[in-house]
Amino acid sequence: MTSEKKGANGKVVALDKEKSSEVFPVIVVFQVETSQQQELLDNIVEYMETHVKHQPGFISSTLHRSVDGTRVVNYAQWESPEFFKASISGQMRSLEPKIFQQLSPDGHMYEIYHQAITPS
């Protein structure tokens, strides 16, 4: 079964449930004081909505917050490692919220190894 998503450039990206797809996940973990969690979430949402989602190759971003208030995790999907690398260099780097510099996010690009999906 295939589901289709539109990337930032309007290109249709097919995610095939039967085999590995051409989607490159990036997972970024922020460790925060509980008093900073909401501020960080607000900054990430604004940055994603105004800048990141308009970058070539961007597919999606899902933001998670820990219930204990100490972490924020961003799970993003890109069409290729090259698109992601371009998005974190140059002008995009200067547009990042200042809180990112204070918290030193731990971000890495991954390959999808296995995906378990409920049968249709």
BELHUZI-V127368 format. One record per residue. N is the residue number from 1. PSI is psi as a letter, one per 40 degrees, with the letter a starting at -180 (none if undefined). OMEGA is omega in whole degrees, 0 to 359 (999 if undefined). BURIAL is I if it has 16 or more other C-alpha atoms within 10 Angstrom, else O. Layout:
# BELHUZI-V127368
n: <N N>
psi: <PSI PSI>
omega: <OMEGA OMEGA>
burial: <BURIAL BURIAL>
This chain:
# BELHUZI-V127368
n: <1 2 3 4 5 6 7 8 9 10 11 12 13 14 15 16 17 18 19 20 21 22 23 24 25 26 27 28 29 30 31 32 33 34 35 36 37 38 39 40 41 42 43 44 45 46 47 48 49 50 51 52 53 54 55 56 57 58 59 60 61 62 63 64 65 66 67 68 69 70 71 72 73 74 75 76 77 78 79 80 81 82 83 84 85 86 87 88 89 90 91 92 93 94 95 96 97 98 99 100 101 102 103 104 105 106 107 108 109 110 111 112 113 114 115 116 117 118 119 120>
psi: <h h i h i h i d e e h h h h h h e e i h i f h h i h h h h h h i i d e e d d d d d d d d d d d d d d d d e e i h e h d i h h h i i i e e e e i h h h h i h i d i d d d d d d e e i b d d d e e i i d d d d d e g i g i i i i i h d i h h h h i none>
omega: <181 171 183 177 175 175 183 182 180 179 178 178 181 176 186 181 183 182 180 182 179 178 181 181 172 180 181 180 175 172 187 167 182 180 181 188 183 178 179 179 180 179 180 180 180 179 180 184 184 186 191 186 178 182 177 176 179 179 184 175 177 184 180 174 179 182 177 175 186 181 170 180 175 175 182 177 180 180 180 175 181 178 180 181 179 183 182 179 175 185 181 180 181 180 181 177 181 180 177 181 180 188 181 181 178 183 180 174 183 168 176 181 181 177 175 184 177 179 179 999>
burial: <O O O O O O I I O O O O I O I O O O O O O I I I I I I I I I I I O O O O I O O I I O I I O O I I O O O I I O I I I I I I I O O O I O O O O O I I I I O I I I I I I O O I O O I O O O O O O O O I O O O O O O O O I O O O I O O O O O O O O O O O>
